[in-house]
Amino acid sequence: MIVSMKTAIVIPALNEVATIRAIAQRAAAAADIVVVVDDGSTDGTAAALDGVRITLLRHERNLGKAASLWDGIEAALAAGAGTVVTMDGDGQHDVDDVPRLLRALAAHSQ
């Protein structure tokens, strides 16, 4: 069995036009796969991501964070991710913490 070493970052977003582009760009530089799930935004969140190297999923109406995470993780796994990190689209999580999280995972995995 071949184990994927690809890392994905999944970002659920609801009305995050002010922050999502910068977060997605930084995530794209830190991970092999980035999936942003626009959960029914009405403020142009999806349009703010034009040209950014990500996979964008859109919910036509707000389905909630759990549904966004579920859909994003499914897409990341389908794209070959072996590890998935989740972040919020409002900037409360720092993309610079991802390598440290991955090192901790590697150090404590069996």
Summary of the structure (lengths in Angstrom):
residues: 110
radius of gyration: 13.6
end to end distance: 16.5
largest distance: 44.1
contacts: 326
relative contact order: 0.27
helix: 38%
strand: 24%
